[in-house]
Structure formats: C-alpha cells, structure tokens
Amino acid sequence: MLTLVADDAVHEVGAAVGADGTITIRPADLARATGWELRDEGLCRRDVCVPVRDRGALAGDAGISLGAFAGALRRALAVEPAARFAVLGDAAGGAAPGGELVAPDFTLPDVDGRPVSLADFAGRKRLLVFWSSW
C-alpha cells in the first residue's frame, strides 16, 4: 500500500515501488483516488480526456506509473519511496490538462525603443522568450 495525497484528500492505494524508486499503482486505485482512468482515448476524467503519447511508458503489467501519470497531466509529483508516500500537485497554473493557455495583451519596447504589442501579431504564430537575471 502507498499513501497518496491528491486533490486535497489522502488515499491508501495499492502500489508497487521498484528498485529505482518508481511507483506503479493499480488502475482501479488510481481512478478511485484521482478520478482519472486509462481508456482507449487516453487518460480520462468524466468526459475530459488527455491523449497519451507513450502508453507503454504509462502503463504496464504492474499498473500505471505514477511519474508518467503526473507528467501526462502536467502535475508536480513529490515521492518518498521508502516511506511509501506520494503527493500529486495541482495542474500548473490551474489550467486544465491539454487546455490552451492565452497570454494577456501587453506592450513592451523593441530593441529600438518603439512600443510593440502582442496584439500587433494577432492571427499569427508567436514565440515568446522570457529571461530574468534573478
């Protein structure tokens, strides 16, 4: 058994801990604890499904890899294999897995000091690169 904290609740789930610390969980236990289940169309929670690119890395004979599950849903995972304890974080930024992130409009000076707005490029693909010294 493994203690899994997910979605503000504590669950005892059937799990195996590999020699390398990887954790696999029985599919029924993962569904009970998180509401997500593995279907033909991917990982699904009610009517929302997230496609799984590498199904073999996610699920095997031993169960569903907790690390691959967290990665597929873009959720943080903290694991202490020796204590058989894991915490599954919320989705990054509260965004739904597979959802589209939209940047707010902003205006910044270009290298010549002229103002440029994100909206100036509406309808075109954009790549935003951010950097900070801190």
C-alpha positions as CSV (number, residue, x, y, z in Angstrom):
1,M,0.0,0.0,0.0
2,L,1.0,3.6,-0.6
3,T,-0.3,6.8,0.9
4,L,-1.3,9.2,-2.0
5,V,-2.3,12.8,-1.4
6,A,-4.2,14.1,-4.4
7,D,-6.9,16.7,-4.8
8,D,-6.8,17.7,-1.1
9,A,-7.5,14.2,0.1
10,V,-5.5,11.3,1.4
11,H,-5.9,7.9,-0.1
12,E,-4.4,4.5,0.6
13,V,-3.8,2.8,-2.8
14,G,-2.3,-0.5,-3.9
15,A,1.1,0.2,-5.3
16,A,4.5,-1.3,-6.1
17,V,7.8,0.5,-5.6
18,G,10.5,-0.5,-8.0
19,A,14.2,-0.8,-7.0
20,D,14.8,2.5,-8.8
21,G,12.0,4.2,-6.7
22,T,9.4,4.3,-9.4
23,I,5.9,3.7,-8.3
24,T,3.2,1.9,-10.1
25,I,-0.4,2.0,-8.9
26,R,-3.3,-0.4,-9.6
27,P,-5.6,1.3,-12.2
28,A,-8.7,0.9,-10.1
29,D,-7.0,2.6,-7.1
30,L,-5.7,5.5,-9.2
31,A,-9.2,6.0,-10.6
32,R,-10.7,5.9,-7.1
33,A,-8.1,8.4,-5.7
34,T,-7.9,10.8,-8.6
35,G,-11.0,10.3,-10.8
36,W,-8.6,9.6,-13.8
37,E,-8.8,6.3,-15.6
38,L,-6.9,4.9,-18.6
39,R,-9.2,4.4,-21.6
40,D,-8.5,3.8,-25.3
41,E,-8.7,7.5,-26.0
42,G,-6.1,8.3,-23.2
43,L,-6.3,9.4,-19.6
44,C,-9.9,10.4,-18.9
45,R,-11.8,12.0,-16.0
46,R,-15.5,12.0,-16.7
47,D,-15.8,13.5,-20.3
48,V,-12.4,15.1,-20.4
49,C,-9.6,13.0,-22.0
50,V,-5.9,13.7,-22.4
51,P,-4.2,11.8,-25.2
52,V,-1.2,9.6,-24.1
53,R,1.7,9.6,-26.5
54,D,3.7,6.7,-25.0
55,R,1.1,4.3,-23.5
56,G,3.9,1.8,-22.8
57,A,5.7,4.2,-20.5
58,L,2.4,5.0,-18.7
59,A,1.0,1.5,-18.1
60,G,2.4,-2.0,-17.9
61,D,1.6,-5.3,-16.2
62,A,2.4,-3.8,-12.8
63,G,0.0,-0.9,-13.1
64,I,0.1,2.7,-14.0
65,S,3.4,4.6,-13.5
66,L,2.7,7.5,-11.1
67,G,5.5,9.6,-12.5
68,A,4.3,9.1,-16.1
69,F,0.7,9.8,-15.0
70,A,1.8,13.1,-13.3
71,G,3.8,14.1,-16.4
72,A,0.9,13.4,-18.8
73,L,-1.3,15.7,-16.7
74,R,1.4,18.3,-16.2
75,R,1.1,17.9,-12.4
76,A,4.0,18.1,-9.9
77,L,4.8,14.9,-8.0
78,A,6.8,14.5,-4.8
79,V,7.6,10.9,-3.8
80,E,9.3,9.3,-0.8
81,P,9.5,5.7,-1.9
82,A,10.9,4.3,1.4
83,A,8.0,5.8,3.3
84,R,5.6,4.7,0.6
85,F,4.2,8.3,0.4
86,A,3.5,10.5,-2.6
87,V,1.9,13.9,-3.2
88,L,0.4,14.8,-6.5
89,G,0.2,18.5,-7.1
90,D,-2.4,20.5,-8.9
91,A,-2.2,21.2,-12.6
92,A,0.3,24.0,-13.4
93,G,-1.4,27.4,-13.2
94,G,-4.8,25.7,-12.6
95,A,-5.0,25.1,-16.3
96,A,-6.9,22.0,-17.5
97,P,-4.6,19.4,-19.0
98,G,-4.5,19.7,-22.7
99,G,-6.1,23.2,-22.4
100,E,-4.9,26.2,-24.3
101,L,-3.1,28.9,-22.4
102,V,-3.7,32.5,-23.5
103,A,-1.3,35.3,-22.8
104,P,-2.8,38.7,-21.8
105,D,-2.1,41.5,-24.2
106,F,0.9,43.6,-23.3
107,T,3.1,46.3,-24.8
108,L,6.9,46.5,-24.5
109,P,9.6,48.5,-26.3
110,D,11.5,46.7,-29.0
111,V,15.3,46.9,-29.3
112,D,15.0,50.4,-31.0
113,G,12.6,51.6,-28.2
114,R,9.4,51.5,-30.3
115,P,6.3,50.1,-28.5
116,V,5.2,46.6,-29.7
117,S,2.1,44.9,-28.5
118,L,1.3,41.2,-28.5
119,A,-2.0,42.2,-30.3
120,D,0.1,43.5,-33.2
121,F,0.7,39.9,-34.1
122,A,-2.9,38.6,-33.8
123,G,-3.7,35.7,-36.0
124,R,0.0,34.7,-36.5
125,K,2.1,32.2,-34.6
126,R,4.2,33.8,-31.9
127,L,7.1,32.6,-29.8
128,L,7.6,34.5,-26.5
129,V,11.1,34.2,-24.9
130,F,11.5,35.4,-21.4
131,W,14.6,35.9,-19.4
132,S,15.5,37.2,-16.0
133,S,18.7,37.7,-14.1
134,W,17.1,36.6,-10.8
